[in-house]
């Protein structure tokens, strides 16, 4: 019953997000190519007040990473494309972390044990446990799909949204492009 309630809660959250919460859809101001949305610096929406409990304990607050490029990946252990992209995400994380880039996962619709088992041996960066999708809403994601990945610039604005599974060859150049913008 708890699983059904969780699925219904996520469906309700998705419906709200897909309608844009009645507000303006920021992605319409950006360039969309297939499943990749890229926003010019003056069109990037600011991410605010995103916090959550980490799978392995502790909490995360996106504001602690201002000044860094933050790659946010939305995933679930039940998601086959998430399993397929995990190695690519880790490879990109390892290749870019020295350039002031950090990664955070956002796990949804999982029990904690399944989520922890999924991460073990796959990724070394932390993940927020977001069973009911409330953290995803705080990112103002205009289209929900799992997996999905956001790249936040050093000012905490959404620079890129990938609305499907990604690969190292797709993700790393996008991350490096945003990281090269510097702090200006």
PyMOL commands that set and color helices and strands:
alter all, ss='L'
color gray80, all
select helices_A, chain A and resi 2-18+20-22+26-29+41-43+62-65+80-99+112-119+134-138+168-180
alter helices_A, ss='H'
color red, helices_A
select strands_A, chain A and resi 31-33+36-38+51-53+59-61+69-75+101-107+127-129+148-152+158-162
alter strands_A, ss='S'
color yellow, strands_A
deselect
rebuild
show_as cartoon
